[in-house]
Amino acid sequence: MTVEALLDAARKKQLGQYFTDQRVGRLLAALADAGSAASIIDPMVGSADLLQACLSVGARPERLVGIELDPVALDRARTALDGVEGTELTLGDAFSAPLPSTQFDLVITNPPYIRYQSRSQVDGIDVPTSAGVRAGLIRAISGRRDLSEDDKGLWLRAAKEYPGTSDIAVPAWLLSAALVRPGGVLAVVAPQAWLSRNYAHAVRTLLDAAFDIEVIVEDGDASWFDDAQVRTQLVVARRRALTAQGAGGATVMARATRRLAAGGDLRGTLGSEAEVAEALRSVTSSTPVVVTVGLDAHLEHGLSVSASGQGAQVPPRVAATLGPEADRALVRTLESYGWRTGQGLRSGANDFFYVSVVDPDVRPARRWGIDSLPLPPECLLPAVRRQNELGEGFAVDESLLPSRLVYLQGWVTASDLKRMGPGDAEVLPSPVDKWITQVASTPLSSKDPTKLFPELVAVATNNKTDRTGRPVKFWYQLPALAPRHRPALFLGRVCGGRPKAFRNGSGVVVDANFSTLWPVEPGALPADALLALLNSSWTWANLESTCTVLGGGALKVEATDLRRLALPDLSAEAVDRLAQLGRSLVESPSDAVREAIDQVVADSVVPADVTSDLAPALRVLAERAMQHRSRDGSSVGGHP
């Protein structure tokens, strides 16, 4: 029986445990050349999956070290490594337990993924606070005698600067990196978002300064971890001196799909994980190539992981459709067009913060048993919660929206008005006051009767106090809405059919069920032009080839997918034409309008001196990909 089966799901979540599948571990170990390492450590060893993986690909280290907070997992690790010479396993928190004084040839780990914000216990295990983790990390770095003063300065800056609300994986990265000897290897299982999210900027800055990123392999179908909510990546980096120049930034960027799995291994048609690793190291093309079945890769020069996001890359199957002209295609990112992308509003408690309007009644969620609530009209903001509220067009029709966001900025209950510090606030009607009191004393669900709405992590942060400690904001008052909450454009994050972008001309609030886009530069690409571009067959084919396919065959379009989407480098004439077509798409959508969009985009991708039928070819590619994933959902789109 696996460790996952033995440990309760809630317990695992609290400890941030996503144990590494042996096939994933073997591939990571092979990529990290574990067989040549004389010393290996996993400072968050879990049940020793990664250390076992190193042994299975030929590692015979003189020293094999693991540290683990959870005694249940560590017992499994001891059983798994029983009899292996040089093994040292320690029970404890890696941020406070005594660490080996020497540096290691290979540090390999799959850090826990959970935000530690307050002290708690899980089965008697002390879960450290964020402050405790930071203090322990600073002590550990300061005590590394093999780190030079310059090295310590770099690591200590990172340890002091990463956000306190970060996932514990961030300090785990920093600690692990501090244990690598010069010339040694850091190998980590990481969430895909580490390349773009602000919370990991300190990690990326440190890696740019002290490491050469050799390989990044992405789990394109989110198939490596059944219980994880995001796609993961395998990251392999080699330590270098701070004074040394990077090795030209030659990084192999690879994307795996379910088809890479063969006979229990991630090797496609190759003979072993070692052969996969060798094949990836042999990639020299800057255009994606097929390494083996289920694995595409390209070489990226000058990769700076401290920079937000990734460069645009045309996926292999789209490049194949372009044919010989693929190398001449000029593409750029959404950010280069002056736009950003993120996720819509995550309220933390939708059953409270969203109500329905059925004229003339304002109705909260059914669980409250209230047919009508006299919420002030100015507190009710029109909101898009689901795709089925949007109709057939390409723009938000506010009259069709049944949902309203309860936005109580400037409004408080009568009792809270008495508690407040100086400031103006309106008093909510008595029935609303009563409803808020009812919600405040209600558990989120019967499965967790001790967790009340105001105590939810995303809700509790709404509470604010002034310098004297008096409250000025309360749990039921959402913070100020950001551009990502009221975007100019948005797409559904889960698409059963063709991904579709919508125009949000009236600025309604958009829920976290959608990926959102908004302009940030004065000269940004016009919204109507981007609307047309996002609804083109070019974008459709690219998303089918790069986004995650969920179990039921739906396509998951995340902000990270949009950040790295390869968009054509448009001329001024093409921008003007697309803006016109975008307006037509909103006002009078038709097949003719969409075909015209496809032609403008295709003409922008293919050089002017080339005659091409790219537009219809892209539609065929995208349609086949959608049909394929809709049929069985078992592999990523793009395989006819």
N, C-alpha and C positions, 0 to 999 in steps of 0.2 A: 504494500500500500504506500502511495506517495505521501510526502510531507503535506502537500496541499489537502489531501483527504483527511489527514489526522488533525490538522489545525482548523479550528472554526473560522468561517469566512469573515465574521466580524472582527475576530482577533487578528487575523491576517491584515485586514484593512487598517486597523489601529496601529499595527506595527509596520505598515507600508511594505508588506512582503509579497513579492512576485517572483517566486523561485524560478531560476533559469532552467529551461528545458535543456536536456543534455545535447540535443542536436544544435541548438543555438550556441551553447557553451563550447562545443567542439569547433564550430566555425570560428568563433571569436578567438579561441586559443590558437587555432591554426594561423589566423591572420596575424596574431601577435607573435608568431614563431616561438611558442612556448617550449618547444623541444630543445631550444638552445639555451634556455634560462637556467642558471645555477641556483637562483633564489627567487621564490614566488610568494607573494602575499595577497590575500583577499581580506581587507580590513572589515568587511561586512559579509562574512563567509556564508551565512545562512546554513543550509544543509550540505555545503561543500560541493555544490553542483559544478561550479567553475573550476575548482581545484581538481576535481575528478576529470573534468573535460581536458585540462592540461595534461594529466597523466595519460589519458586515452589517445592523445595525439603525439605521444612520445616523450613527454617531459620526464626527466629523472633528476630533479633538483636536489642539491645538498640540503636545502632548507625549504620547507613548505609550511607557511604560516597562515593561520586564520583566526579572526576575532569575531565574536558574535554575542549580541545582547540577549538573545532568546535561548534559554537552556534547552527547550524542546528541540529546536533546530540544531543546536550544537551537539546534542546527543546523537542525532542522525549523522552529523558530520564526523563524529568520532567513530561511529560504526562504519561509515563509508571509507574512511581513511585508515582503518585499523591495519597495522602491520606495515604501513608505508614509512620507510625510513626518513628521518629528518622532519617529521610532522610535529608542529607545535600549534595547539589549539587553545585559545583563551576565552573564558566567559567574561564578558564585560562590554561596556559601551566604548567604541573605538575612540571617542572624543575625550574619554577620561581614563581608560585603561592604559597601563604601561605599554608603550610601543617598542618594538625592536629598535635598537640604536643605529643599526646599519641601514643603508639604502638597498633597494632590491632591483634585480634585473627585470622583473615583470611584476607589475601591480595590476591585478585583474579583478573586476568587481561589478556587481549589479546593485547599486545603492538602493536603499528603501525610498519609496516615494510617498511622503506624507508631510504635511505642514505641522510642525511642532510649535504651538503657540501658548500652551499652558501645561503645567505638570499634571500627569495622570499616571495611573497604573493599569497594566494589562496583565492579568494573571500573576500579580505580584511583581511584575517587571516595572521598574521606574523608567518611564518615558521622559527623556530630558526636555527641558524647555528650550526655546530658541536662544535665550540668553546663555543657558548652560552649554549648549552646543558651540556657540561662538567663543565663549571663554575657554572651553576645552580645546577648540581648534587653535586658538592663539597660543595657548600653552604648548600644544604639541609642536607647532611650527617653531616657536622660540627655542624648544629643546632639541631640535634636529641639529646635531653637531656637524653633520656632513653638508649642511646648507651654508653657503657663504653668506656674508652680511648682506650683499646685494640680493641674493636669492631670498633671504628671510624678509628683506624689505618688500620685495614683490609679493610674496605670499601673504605677509601680514596686511598689506594694503587691501588685497583681495578679501582676506578674512574679515576685515573691519568694514568693507564697503558693500558687501552683498546685502540685499534687503532682508530685514528680520522676518518678513512673512514668507520668505522663500521656502520651497520644498527642502527637506533635509538632504536631498540629493546634491544640492549645490555645495554645502560645506563638505559633504562626502567626497565630491570631486576634488576639492582643494586639498583635503587631507591625503587622499590617494596619490595625487600628483606630487605631494611633498615627500613621498616615500620612494620615488623613482630615482635611481642613480643616473648620472649623466651617461647618455648612450642607451639607457634602459627604456622599457616600453610601458606605457599606460594603456590598458584595454578596458573599456567601459561599455556596459549596456545602458543606453540613455534614451529618454523620450525624444522624439523627432524635434519637438519645440525648442530644445536647448540651443539650436542655431539661430533662433529669432527672438525669443522672449527676453524681456528686460531683466528678469530675475536671475538669468544665467550670464549676464554680461561680464561679471567679475571673473567667472570661469573662462570665458572665451578670451578675455584680455590676457589672462595669465598663460593660456595655451599659446597664443600668438607670440608671447615674449619668450617662452622657455621650451616650447615643443614644436616639432614638425608633425602635422597631421598627415598620416600616411594613407589611411583607408577609412571611409565611412560607408557602411552598408545599411541601407534602409529596408525595413520590413514593409514593403509596399502594400500588402493586403491586411496588415494588422493580424497576422495569423500565428505569430510566434508565441504569444501569451493569450490564452483563452480568457483570462480574468482581467486583462488590462483594458483600459478605455481609450488608449491612444497608441499610435504607431511608435515603434521603437527603432533605434539604430545601434549598430555596433561601431564603436569609434576606437581606432588604434592610433596612438601618437608616440613619437620617439623624443626623449628628453635631449636637449642640447644646452650648451652654455649660454648664458644671457648675452655674452659679448659676441657670440657666433651669429653669422647670418643664417637665415633659414635656407633649406635645401631647394630654393626655387619655388617653394610652395606647390610641389607636384603631389596632388592629393587624388587618389582614386575615389570617385563618387559612384556608388553602385546602388541599384534598386532591385530587390528580390521580390518574387511573387510566390504563391503557393506551389507553382510548378517546379520550383527549385527543390522541393522536398522529394526525395527518392529513397525508398527502402529505409526510412527512419533517419536519414541524413539530409543535410542541406547541401547537396552536391550536383543536382541536375543530372546530366549524362556523364559527368566526370567521375573518376574512380574514388575520390576521397575529398575530405575538407582541405587537406594539404594541397591537392591539385587545384581546388577552387582558389585557394589563397595565392598559389603560384600564377594562375591565370589572371587574377586581378592585378597582381604586381606587374604583369606583362602588358597591361593596357597602356597604349600610347596615344590614342585618339582623343581629341577634344570634343568630338561628336559621339554620342552614345552608340555603343556597339554591343552585340549579343555575346556574352562571355560563355554562357551555356544556357540550356533551357531554364527559363525562370530567373535569369540574372543578366541585367544590362549594366554597363558601366562606361564612364568616360573619365579622362584625366583633366583635372582643373588646376590651372597654374595660378599662383599668387592668391590662393584662398586666404582671406582674412576672416577668421571665425568671430572676431570681435565686432565686425560689421554686422548690422542687423540683416537677417534674411540670407538668401542665397541668390546667385545669379540665375538668369533665365536659361533653361536648356530645353531644346526641342526633343521630345521623347523619341526613342528609336523607331516606333511604328509610324509616327508622324513624319520623321525624317525619311523613312523608307518611301512614304507616299510622295515626298518632295523629289526623291530620286537624286540624280547627280547634282542638283541645285541646292541640296541640303546645306552644304558647306558655305554657300553664298548667302543664305538667308540671314537677314539682319533682324535680330530680336532684342527686346528690352523688357524691363520689369515694370510692374504696376507703379512701384515707388518712383522710377525714373520719369514717369508721366505725371508726377505730383500727387499721387493718391496713396492712401494707406488703407489697410484692411484689418478687421478684427472680428469680434463676436458681438452680437446684440446684447440687450440687457439681461443680466442674470440677477434677478431680484433676491434670490436665496429663499423665497417663500411665496411661490406663485399663488397658493391658495388664499393668501391675504392680499397681495399687492395687485392682483388682477380681479376685476369684476366684469359682469356682462350688463349690457344696456338693452333692455327690451321695453321700448317706449310704453309708458313713461317711467318704468321702474329701473332702478339700479340694483342688480342682484349679485351679492357675493357668492362664493363657492357654496355648493349645496350642503356641505358639511356643517355650515353655520345655521342652517334652517331659517334663513331670513329671506323673505320674498321681495322686500324693497327697503332701500337704505338711503336716507337723505344726505348723501355726500354733496358738498358744495360743487357746483359745475366746474369751477376753476381747478378743482383737485382731480378731475377726471380727464386724462390725456388719451386720445385715440391711440390704439396700439395694434400692431400686427403680431399675432401669436403663432398662427399656423398657416401653412400654404393654402389650405382649402378655403381660407377667408379672402383670397386675393382675386378670384375670378379668372377669366380667360385672358385678360390683357397683360400689358407689360408695365403697368403703373398702378400705384395704390389708389383705390377708389374708397375714400374715407367713409362714404355712406354705406359701404358693405361691411364695415368692421364692427363686430359685436362686442369687442373687448375694449376695456379702458384700464389704464394704469392708475392706481391710487397713488397720487403724488401729493403728499401732505406737507411740502415745504411751506413754512409760515403758519401752519395750523397745528394746534396741540389740544390735548384733553384738558378739562377744567382742573383736574388734580395736578397735571404736569405744569400748567401755567403757574401754579403757586410755588412749584419747586424750581422754576427757571431762574437763571440769572437775568440781568437787565436785557431788554430786547422786546421788540414788538412781535406779537403772535395773535392770531385769531383763534377763538375757542370753537371747537368742533361741536356740532349738534349733539344733544344728549344720546340719541340712538346710536350714533357713530361712536361716541365715547364708550357706550355699553358694549358695542361690538369689539372694539379694540381691547377692552378689559377681558372679554370672553376669549379672544384669540390669545392674549398674553398668558392665560392660564391653561391653554390647551396643548397637549402633546402633539408633536408633529405627526406621529402615527402610533397605532396600538402596539407596533413591534418594538418601539422604544419609548415607553411611557414617561421616562425621566427627562426627555429632551423637549423643552418647550420652545415655541416659536421665537421669542426674544433671545433665546440662547443659541440659536443657530449661528454658525461661524460667520456666514455672509450677512446676517441680520444684526448680530451684536455690534458689529463695527459701525452701525448707524448711530449708536450712542456717542455723544460728544459732550465734553465738559469745558468750562472756561478755566482760567488760571486759578480760580478759587476752589475749583472742584464742583461747582454748581452745574447742573445739566443745562445744555443749550440745544441739543438735538436728541431725539429719542428713536428707539428701535423701529418705530413705524414710519419714520421719515427717511425716504430714500435720499442718497446724496445727489448732488447736482448731476444732471444728465450730460454725458460727454458726446462728442460727434459720432462715436461709434454706436450710440444708442438711438440717434436720430439721423441716420446716414442718408446720403444722396441716392445710393444704390444698395441693393442687397440680393443675396441668393440663398435658397434653402440649403441648410447644411446636410440634409439627407434627401436625395433625389431618387425617386422611384423610376422616373423617366428621364427625359432630357433636362440637364441643368438649365435653369431659367433665371435671368437677372431682371429685377424690377426697379422702376424709377420711383423715388419717394419724394415727389415734388412738394408735398405739403408738410414734410418733416415729421411724420408720425413716429412714435416710439416703435422700435423693432426688437422683438424678443431674441433670446439667445439661441433659438432654433434656427437662426439665420446667420450667415457670414455677411458682414457689412462693409461698405466702402465709402470713403469720404475724401474730398480734395483737401490738400494741406499747403499747396503752393499757389501763388497768384496766377501763374501761367499754366495751371494744371490742364490736362486734357479735358475738354468740355464733357459734362456728364452725359449728354445725349450721345456723343461720339463713343464714350466708353460703354454706354448701354448697348449700342449697336455691336460694338466689338465683342462684348461678353456674350452676346446672343448669336454670334457667328458660328459656323461649323468648324472654323479653325479652333476657337476656344473650346467648343464641345469635344472635338477629337483630342485635344491636349488634356482636358480634364478626365476623359475616359481612360486615358493612358497613364495618368499620374495619381489620381485620387484613389482612396481606399474603397474597395467593394465590401459591403457588409454581408452578413450571412444570408439574408434574404434576397440579395441581388441589388440592393439600393446602393447608390454612389454617395460617399460622404465627402462633401466639399468643404474643407476647412480653410481658415484664413491663411495658414501656412502654405496650402496648395496654391492659393491665389497670389501670394507674395512671390512665388517662384515661377508663376505662369509665364510662358514665353509669348510675348505680345509683339506683333510686327512693328517695325520702325516706320511710322506713318509720315508721309509727306503732308505739307500744309493743305494741299488739295484733297488728299484722302481724309484728313481730319474734318474738313468742312463738309465733305460728302457724307461721311459717317454721322456727323451731327445732324444733318438733314434727315438721313435715313432713321436715326434714333428717334427723332420727333415723329416721323411717319409711323414707326413701330408703336409708339404710344397712342397716336391719334387714330390710325387706321391700319392695324397690322394685317399683313397678307403674306402669302407665299412669295409673291413678287418682291416685296420689300426685303424679305429675308434672303432671297436669292441675290438681290442687288448688294446687300451687305456682304455676303460671301464673296462676291466678285471683287469688291473693293479691297477686302482683306487679302484675298488670294493674289491680287495684282501687287499688293504691298509686300508680300512675302517673297514672291518670285521676281528675280531681276527683270527689268524692263525689256531686255533683249531676248527674253525667253517666251515662247508661246506655250501655254500650259492649260490643262484641264484640271487644275488643282481644286477648284471650288467643288465640283461634283465628286471628285475623288475623296475629299475630306468628309463630305456628307456620308458617303458610302462607308468609309472607315468608322465614323462615329456611330452610325446606325447599327453596323455589325457588332461593334463593341457593346452597345447598349443591349442589343438582343442577346448577346452571349451572357452578359452578367445577369440579365433578367431571367434567362432560362434556368441557370443553376446557381449563380452567385458564387461558384467555387473557385474562380480565378479572376484575375484582374482583366478589365476590358482591353480590347485591342487584339484578341486572338480570334480570327474569323473561323 
